[in-house]
């Protein structure tokens, strides 16, 4: 049978979060955890992952549960497991035991949230229950739960960020302000995820020289994550085709002369993520051209981390990475011209087309279900410039934020072979010189960084980034 211990640190942190929310909103809040989705028939489901907004205040990944928050108090709603469920899943925890473990003030069956019929019992004339009436909420991603939210609240609950309004919008803004700055509980979980992710990357490097295809390296990395009781925070990218930014195929042969790009991160049982990328030579030794471009990307990575401190605009970090990469490409003879001019015309984005990173927390792209309400400071909108329009974060940094720094260099055929771009940039790109770097498809270097009161702390610093250290890990 499952057991739950009362963790005073967890309960204290969760209550502190609820108290902070109560200081920001003067209305009740309902948050749904969500339900697992069937793969092809009802009993065969995808692994369940609770809504991150629910997890932030409830602390446990409870399926098909709802919490009600008001004035710093939490009421838990969930059904008890049926006796017949024990045949398949073993004995389940009681609702009251779960409530005690998260510091809930009370607990009721989920059926308490059903709308009330009118005095004649007519089901088509219903009103929200006293628990849901006037409560704000956030739309959950799975369709079954989203439909339940509509029925229980007796109103539209929008998942489209552009349509969120009223108290729901006030709630979103309050939760963004809380989740941007991590408390001690969050940081402890983020450090756990980082530690396991580092071990996974080292295992992947060690497995590379004996691997035949990418899947074998992926298996070595994800095996470490599973063995530590965690899951992957996102679909792993383990590929010799690093120019495909979100590559989800693992069948390609791993051959000497290739670079392997691994973007793999662990997620703790309570939902907190890590996000690490390293690129290494399959042979254990970078070629001269690979090493030259690796060092350009590393210079951009290091410059951004060195510049992190409270008050610095994240957008400026992105532009710093762009200038550093442009400088390196000019030095290598790939780009021609003045660095500032090249960046102003987005020439660097031919090779670095994405943003330099994002916020990290309960989601790998934290709160991205809330769109730019989370990633962008109020009043700011996305640029329409090539490359810059993919920037996920445009806010001044604050102590307690965790962000990723992940510059890269890619030779993406859809970009570099586009006739319009080749024409536009014909005077600033030495296309013949670029062919000499054909053994570089993609390079990315990514770390998770905590903004401190005086600067930054790299949570993933125990995994080297210097080329020589990477080579040693692969060779050993």
BELCORPE-V521797 format. One record per backbone hydrogen bond with DSSP energy under -0.5 kcal/mol. CO is the residue of the C=O (numbers start at 1). NH is the residue of the N-H. Records with the same first field share a line. If there is no record, write none. Layout:
CO: NH / NH
This chain:
5: 7
6: 8
7: 11
8: 12
9: 13
10: 14
11: 15
12: 16
13: 17
14: 18
15: 19
16: 20
17: 21
18: 22
19: 23
20: 24
21: 24 / 25
28: 136
29: 69
31: 67
33: 51
34: 64
37: 46
41: 39 / 40 / 44
43: 45
44: 39 / 40 / 41
51: 55
52: 56
53: 57
54: 57 / 58
55: 59
60: 62
62: 65
65: 33
66: 77
67: 31 / 69
68: 75
69: 29
70: 73
73: 70
74: 105 / 106
75: 68
76: 108
77: 66
82: 85 / 86
83: 86
84: 87
85: 88 / 89
86: 90
91: 2
94: 98
95: 99
96: 100
97: 101
98: 102
99: 104
100: 103
106: 76
108: 78
109: 112
110: 113
111: 114
116: 127
118: 121
121: 123
122: 118 / 125
124: 126
125: 118
127: 116
129: 133
132: 135
136: 30
142: 146
143: 147
144: 148
145: 149
146: 150
147: 151
148: 152
149: 153
150: 154 / 155
152: 129
156: 158
158: 139
159: 161
160: 163 / 164
161: 164
165: 168 / 169
166: 170
167: 171
168: 172
169: 173
170: 174
171: 175
172: 176
173: 177
174: 178
175: 179
176: 180
178: 181
180: 182
183: 187
184: 188
185: 189
186: 190
187: 191
188: 192
189: 193
190: 194
191: 195
192: 196
193: 197
194: 198
195: 199
196: 200
197: 201
198: 202
199: 203
200: 204
201: 205
202: 206
203: 207
204: 208
205: 208 / 209
207: 210 / 211
208: 211
212: 254
213: 216 / 217
214: 217 / 218
215: 219
216: 220
217: 221
218: 222
219: 223
220: 224
221: 224 / 225
222: 226
223: 227
224: 228
225: 228 / 230
226: 229
231: 267
236: 238
237: 263
239: 261
240: 242
241: 244
243: 245
244: 247
250: 215
252: 214
253: 255
255: 258
258: 282
259: 261
260: 262 / 280
261: 239 / 263
262: 264 / 278
263: 237
264: 276
265: 233
266: 274
267: 231
268: 271
272: 268
276: 264
277: 446
278: 262
280: 260
281: 284
287: 291
288: 292
289: 293
290: 294
291: 295
292: 296
293: 297
294: 298
295: 299
296: 300
297: 301
298: 302
299: 303
300: 304
301: 305
302: 306
303: 307
304: 308
305: 308
309: 312
312: 397
313: 316 / 317
314: 318
315: 319
316: 320
317: 321
318: 322
319: 323
320: 324
321: 325
322: 326
323: 327
324: 328
325: 329
326: 330
327: 331
328: 332
329: 334 / 335
330: 333
334: 430
338: 342
339: 343
340: 344
341: 345
342: 347
343: 346
346: 349
347: 350
348: 351 / 352
351: 410
356: 406
357: 392
358: 404
359: 366
361: 273
363: 361
364: 366
365: 368
367: 370
368: 371
370: 373
371: 374 / 375
372: 376
375: 394
377: 380
385: 389
386: 388
387: 390
388: 391
390: 355
394: 377
395: 314
397: 311
398: 401
400: 182
401: 451
402: 360
403: 449
405: 447
407: 445
409: 443
410: 412
411: 413
412: 415 / 416
413: 417
415: 418
417: 419
418: 422
419: 423
420: 424
421: 425
423: 426
425: 428 / 429
428: 336
429: 431
430: 434
431: 435
432: 436
433: 436
434: 437
435: 438
437: 440
439: 441
441: 411
443: 409
446: 277
447: 405
448: 459 / 460
449: 403
450: 452 / 457
451: 400
452: 310
455: 452
457: 450 / 459
458: 461
460: 463
462: 464
466: 470
467: 471
468: 472
469: 473
470: 474
471: 475
472: 476
